[in-house]
């Protein structure tokens, strides 16, 4: 009896409870005071149970059921029912119930109740018959009153069906869930709880279509949707990021005469937040307040989240201020959303300040907040600060491999291999490196040009039974490309295929780049063609690498052909593509073709940059065309140090020291400091004219600027004395000073010294200084060979 009444109370059906009690109290066995006390307790608790299940904010109205039960008890006592009367009534009800239901389940219920009563001592036959007639009478009462909720309550499989649906949902067997629900509908045993259980499954997956289909099935079965039903459906729309549908279902609730509560409207705010629409979220918050409900922390956090999705830190701060004014204090979630907004806006410093503010307010940042901060700093390539926050996470015994991987990759992007290895070792001590960890470390080796280390880490990765991805192999191949190791790049591409990993365009691009850097245009072209034959479409990087290879090989015609092929294959050239072709033409001495491609790139909407200008001026330097170079300097492109050095070289080739001094002054006027190349170029110009004083003046000025000459400066300085044929003592002084300061010696500067002071004396000085003249001069012969 208590179980039956408890089930009725779970669906808050007061009238059903009264009918159940009418059937229960006529039985002497159930009329004990203890049993009646339990029944009344369940009945009185029904409103509270209803409020909890419906998630209602307001308390349910008080029920008149206790008074009705008291009246029933009093009426039965005064009526003086005898067991014979009850037996006759039970028999009549049993016959009528059989004809009205035609179900074998009734016979089972009769047998079950009879057996239960039979094992209890002290019962007469009349009592057993009366107990057997009880469930039949209740079924008939439900049939006559046309209440479909009686049958589910009396069926012992009803509650089990809900549990079965929940278990099937947890196992991910939605087909079984649908089958169980359909079976309950056929038995007319379906209750809102059945449908709500299945709706909750769809809501967690964000499957709005299935959830709406389930609601329609619920209506078709004659089961009225509850507040929980609509709340679950609105949450499903929020999960699926479909706020318009969430708003539509709120309107449907109102049409059904149901007033949405704060939970429903908060779900609508959250739906707008998930799509990053602060305006929609604000309107939903206004609807909540217009309904006479107070916005809580969940409401404001959802609104803040909408601003955070847009990276609107100022908007989040405004909502936070409004929230505090309304009496809602911020919690970890609130400030975590603010941190997320700062991270999305690229304001890692603001995110750090927010985390510190949390600590000052006594709020401990959650691991998720710290993880977001670490990732934000890593994206900003600030691996040092990211690492300091990661240390705090580790100190709190929270190890997130993704954070370690983010820091390792940040170290790789910064080219700090040592730091990347240090963080990898830390991950090994407190966690387990995964494939991403190794890939980041290998990429760091690639950035540092240490392909041997990259190969070692790849071998270690395979020892740990971690399967390298295409990205991992590409990092190793790229490290070989950085070192211009074409053969090793090809080896790893072949190894990649043998391991069952399909090379992609990035893989072939790295191989092409490796051969281009090695100066082997033939091999670069070969692998470009193999990529095409393998069914891969070359991209912008592929063409740029091959055009650059052609440029270095002096193949202007080939470079132009590749650029035209690139355009025909609908790959849009960029500035790098055009600059490579311009450089190829310039290296071949075809200044007119170089200028043609500059005009072509301008027509295509690609603006020349400083590199373009430098390439053209270098082309002028090759042919000594000073007027053309000076015309180019009048363009809108801003020159840099390389540009001015190229101009100095043009002036030197044209034997115009006056123009060289002019452009050197213009460089200084722009605030661009000269480097060793600038001074060496000027010294070479004066050296060609045999102007010893001019060379000495340039060298003095270079040293006053804090620069020390290199081997080329030394060769120029000694050559001018060798050409003049006087002041051998000064040449010896220059040579001794160069040896003392560790300047690199080669056959050019040593040969100039020997010519300046004489071979006999020069060899003697070299022996004194420990300079191996035969070895240095023999290196010249080997290079010629």
Buried (B, 14 or more C-beta within 10 A) or exposed (E): BEEBBBBBBBBBBBEBBBBBBBBBBBBBBBBEEEBBEBBBEBBBBBBEBBBEBBBBEEEBEEBEBEEBBEEBBEEBEEEEEEEEEBBEBBBBBBEBBBEBBEBEBBEEBBEEBEEEBEEEEEBEEBBBBBBBBBBBBBBBBBBEEEBBBBBBBBBBBBBEBBEBBBEBBEEEEBEBBBBBBEBBBEBBBBBBBBBBBBBBBBBEBBBBEBBBEBBEBBEEBEBEBBBBBBBBBBBBBBBBBBBEBBBEBBEBBEEEEBBBBBBBBBBBBBBBBBBBBBEBBBBBBEBBEEBEBEBBBBBBBBBBBBBBBBBBBEBBBBBBEBBEEBEBEBEBBBBBBBBBBBBBBEBBBBBBBBBEBBEEEEBEBBBBBBBBBBBBBBBBBBBBBBBEBBEBBBEEEBBBBEBBBBBBBBBBBBBBBEBBBBBBEBBEEEBEBBBBBBBBBBBBBBBBBBBEBBBEBBEBBBEEEBEBBBBBBBBBBBBBBBBBBBEBBBBBBEBBEEEEBEBBBBBBBBBBBBBBBBEBBEBBBBBBEBBBEEEBEBBBBBBBBBBBBBBBBBBBBBBBBBBEEBBEEEBEBBBBBBBBBBBBBBBBEBBEBBBBBBEBBEEEEBEBBBBBBBBBBBBBBBBBBBEBBBEBBEEEBEBBBBBBBBBBBBBBBBEBBEBBBBBBEBBEEEEBEBBBBBBBBBBBBBBBEEBBEBBBBBBEBBEEEEBEBBBBBBBBBBBBBBBBEEBBEBBBEBBBEBBEEEBEBBBBBBBBBBBBBEEEBBBEBBEEEEBEBEEBBEEBEEEEE
